Amino acid sequence: MVDKSIFFEAKSKRLAGLVDITSPSAFRKGLQKAKQDGFSLSEFRAFDIGQKRADAQLKRKNLSTKERLQFTAISKIRLPAIGRWKKNGFERKCNRSNKWIRTRYH
């Protein structure tokens, strides 16, 4: 018998350690740790999947009111913008120049 699930094993242990949907405060702590040196696309996807899992948990019938409030709060937390611009000065400069070229000639 094949066990079907919409959830899958985490590929990255670091990302699995950051995303914690047990409570909204734990989810926010993970966001703060991830935002320390920028927010990569893989981190954004991991937190987005965490929010989708919280949404999926809301569809269960036997949730207590406390759990329902926690999962609702997690699903409504806004994720930060993607970008690691603190260390990458050259990439930031190229990105700015590309914006200028795009607006100027297109």
KOLKOL-890964 format. One line per 4 residues: number of its first residue (from 0); for each residue x, y, z of N, C-alpha, C. Coordinates in nm, 3 decimals. Example, Ala and Ser with C-alpha at 12.3 -4.5 7.8 and 13.67 -1.06 7.14 Angstrom:
// KOLKOL-890964
0) 1.319/-0.569/0.780/1.230/-0.450/0.780/1.320/-0.330/0.780  1.285/-0.225/0.708/1.367/-0.106/0.714/1.290/0.003/0.787
// end
This chain:
// KOLKOL-890964
0) 0.084/-0.118/0.000/0.000/0.000/0.000/0.089/0.125/0.000  0.061/0.215/-0.089/0.137/0.339/-0.100/0.070/0.445/-0.015  0.150/0.509/0.069/0.098/0.615/0.155/0.105/0.747/0.078  -0.011/0.802/0.043/-0.015/0.927/-0.032/-0.024/1.044/0.064
4) 0.053/1.148/0.033/0.053/1.267/0.117/0.092/1.386/0.032  0.043/1.503/0.069/0.085/1.624/-0.001/0.217/1.676/0.056  0.259/1.621/0.169/0.384/1.664/0.233/0.496/1.569/0.194  0.616/1.620/0.191/0.731/1.540/0.152/0.847/1.568/0.247
8) 0.948/1.484/0.243/1.065/1.502/0.328/1.144/1.625/0.284  1.201/1.693/0.382/1.280/1.812/0.351/1.412/1.772/0.288  1.451/1.844/0.183/1.579/1.817/0.118/1.693/1.881/0.195  1.667/1.992/0.259/1.770/2.065/0.332/1.736/2.066/0.481
12) 1.826/2.013/0.561/1.804/2.009/0.707/1.806/2.150/0.765  1.887/2.239/0.707/1.894/2.377/0.756/1.761/2.448/0.739  1.702/2.433/0.621/1.573/2.496/0.596/1.463/2.433/0.681  1.472/2.302/0.700/1.372/2.235/0.784/1.382/2.283/0.928
16) 1.503/2.318/0.973/1.519/2.371/1.107/1.467/2.514/1.121  1.470/2.589/1.012/1.422/2.727/1.017/1.269/2.736/1.019  1.205/2.654/0.938/1.059/2.661/0.923/0.994/2.575/1.031  0.924/2.639/1.122/0.859/2.570/1.232/0.716/2.622/1.243
20) 0.617/2.536/1.218/0.479/2.582/1.219/0.406/2.541/1.348  0.482/2.515/1.454/0.416/2.479/1.579/0.346/2.598/1.642  0.402/2.718/1.622/0.338/2.839/1.675/0.379/2.958/1.587  0.300/3.066/1.588/0.337/3.184/1.509/0.469/3.246/1.554
24) 0.498/3.242/1.684/0.624/3.299/1.732/0.744/3.218/1.683  0.731/3.085/1.677/0.839/3.002/1.626/0.860/3.027/1.477  0.751/3.048/1.404/0.760/3.078/1.261/0.832/3.212/1.240  0.797/3.313/1.322/0.862/3.444/1.311/1.010/3.437/1.349
28) 1.046/3.356/1.449/1.188/3.340/1.486/1.267/3.283/1.369  1.210/3.185/1.301/1.275/3.129/1.183/1.293/3.232/1.074  1.192/3.317/1.055/1.202/3.425/0.957/1.313/3.522/0.994  1.325/3.555/1.121/1.430/3.648/1.165/1.568/3.588/1.142
32) 1.585/3.460/1.170/1.714/3.395/1.145/1.748/3.394/0.996  1.647/3.370/0.913/1.670/3.364/0.768/1.699/3.503/0.711  1.641/3.607/0.770/1.659/3.743/0.717/1.789/3.808/0.760  1.869/3.745/0.844/1.989/3.809/0.896/2.085/3.850/0.785
36) 2.104/3.766/0.685/2.195/3.806/0.576/2.123/3.805/0.442  1.996/3.831/0.442/1.918/3.832/0.318/1.828/3.711/0.311  1.740/3.712/0.217/1.638/3.608/0.206/1.650/3.547/0.067  1.699/3.423/0.059/1.719/3.359/-0.072/1.588/3.300/-0.123
40) 1.589/3.261/-0.248/1.471/3.203/-0.310/1.436/3.070/-0.245  1.536/2.989/-0.212/1.507/2.860/-0.149/1.447/2.880/-0.011  1.493/2.981/0.064/1.433/3.010/0.194/1.290/3.059/0.178  1.265/3.143/0.077/1.131/3.191/0.052/1.037/3.075/0.020
44) 1.084/2.984/-0.064/1.002/2.868/-0.100/0.973/2.781/0.021  1.074/2.763/0.107/1.055/2.679/0.227/0.950/2.741/0.319  0.956/2.872/0.340/0.857/2.937/0.426/0.720/2.941/0.359  0.717/2.952/0.228/0.590/2.948/0.156/0.525/2.810/0.171
48) 0.605/2.705/0.161/0.553/2.569/0.181/0.504/2.553/0.325  0.576/2.612/0.421/0.531/2.607/0.560/0.395/2.672/0.577  0.374/2.784/0.511/0.244/2.850/0.518/0.136/2.765/0.451  0.169/2.701/0.342/0.072/2.616/0.275/0.036/2.495/0.360
52) 0.135/2.444/0.434/0.106/2.333/0.526/0.013/2.379/0.637  0.033/2.501/0.686/-0.057/2.555/0.788/-0.199/2.569/0.732  -0.210/2.614/0.607/-0.341/2.622/0.543/-0.405/2.485/0.529  -0.324/2.385/0.495/-0.378/2.249/0.482/-0.425/2.196/0.618
56) -0.354/2.232/0.724/-0.395/2.188/0.858/-0.529/2.250/0.897  -0.558/2.369/0.846/-0.684/2.435/0.879/-0.805/2.359/0.824  -0.785/2.274/0.727/-0.896/2.199/0.669/-0.935/2.078/0.754  -0.855/2.046/0.853/-0.889/1.934/0.942/-1.010/1.970/1.028
60) -1.093/1.873/1.055/-1.216/1.897/1.130/-1.193/1.901/1.281  -1.096/1.827/1.331/-1.081/1.810/1.475/-0.975/1.902/1.537  -0.964/2.024/1.490/-0.868/2.119/1.547/-0.931/2.192/1.665  -0.850/2.217/1.767/-0.900/2.300/1.875/-0.898/2.447/1.830
64) -0.964/2.532/1.905/-0.969/2.674/1.867/-0.830/2.737/1.874  -0.749/2.693/1.970/-0.613/2.746/1.982/-0.530/2.709/1.859  -0.537/2.582/1.818/-0.464/2.540/1.699/-0.513/2.614/1.574  -0.643/2.630/1.565/-0.700/2.700/1.449/-0.649/2.844/1.443
68) -0.643/2.912/1.558/-0.593/3.050/1.562/-0.445/3.055/1.525  -0.366/2.958/1.574/-0.223/2.957/1.544/-0.198/2.934/1.395  -0.265/2.837/1.336/-0.244/2.811/1.194/-0.294/2.927/1.108  -0.400/2.993/1.150/-0.449/3.110/1.077/-0.346/3.223/1.083
72) -0.288/3.244/1.201/-0.187/3.350/1.217/-0.063/3.320/1.132  -0.021/3.194/1.127/0.096/3.157/1.047/0.069/3.181/0.899  -0.049/3.146/0.854/-0.079/3.161/0.711/-0.093/3.308/0.670  -0.115/3.398/0.766/-0.131/3.540/0.732/-0.003/3.621/0.750
76) 0.105/3.561/0.799/0.231/3.634/0.813/0.288/3.663/0.675  0.327/3.788/0.654/0.384/3.827/0.524/0.531/3.787/0.518  0.569/3.730/0.406/0.708/3.691/0.385/0.786/3.809/0.330  0.912/3.826/0.371/0.991/3.939/0.321/1.033/3.920/0.175
80) 1.082/4.028/0.117/1.127/4.024/-0.022/1.253/3.940/-0.034  1.272/3.887/-0.152/1.387/3.802/-0.178/1.504/3.889/-0.220  1.623/3.861/-0.167/1.742/3.932/-0.210/1.851/3.931/-0.106  1.972/3.902/-0.150/2.089/3.904/-0.063/2.182/4.015/-0.114
84) 2.148/4.137/-0.084/2.223/4.249/-0.140/2.328/4.303/-0.045  2.338/4.255/0.077/2.437/4.310/0.170/2.580/4.278/0.127  2.603/4.153/0.087/2.739/4.110/0.054/2.773/4.133/-0.093  2.676/4.138/-0.179/2.699/4.139/-0.323/2.689/4.280/-0.380
88) 2.789/4.361/-0.357/2.788/4.497/-0.407/2.789/4.505/-0.557  2.870/4.419/-0.623/2.879/4.421/-0.768/2.746/4.382/-0.831  2.680/4.278/-0.777/2.551/4.236/-0.832/2.446/4.345/-0.814  2.452/4.413/-0.700/2.357/4.522/-0.676/2.378/4.633/-0.778
92) 2.504/4.664/-0.806/2.535/4.769/-0.903/2.487/4.728/-1.043  2.509/4.602/-1.080/2.463/4.554/-1.211/2.311/4.555/-1.219  2.246/4.519/-1.111/2.100/4.518/-1.110/2.046/4.659/-1.130  2.106/4.755/-1.065/2.062/4.893/-1.081/2.086/4.942/-1.224
96) 2.201/4.908/-1.282/2.229/4.953/-1.418/2.135/4.885/-1.518  2.100/4.759/-1.494/2.006/4.690/-1.583/1.869/4.754/-1.577  1.828/4.801/-1.460/1.699/4.870/-1.449/1.701/4.996/-1.535  1.812/5.069/-1.528/1.823/5.192/-1.604/1.816/5.162/-1.753
100) 1.887/5.058/-1.796/1.887/5.021/-1.939/1.748/4.979/-1.983  1.679/4.899/-1.900/1.546/4.854/-1.936/1.449/4.970/-1.948  1.455/5.066/-1.857/1.361/5.177/-1.862/1.398/5.275/-1.974  1.525/5.285/-2.004/1.570/5.382/-2.104/1.541/5.336/-2.247
104) 1.566/5.209/-2.276/1.559/5.163/-2.413/1.442/5.072/-2.444  1.361/5.038/-2.345/1.250/4.944/-2.373/1.119/5.006/-2.339
// end
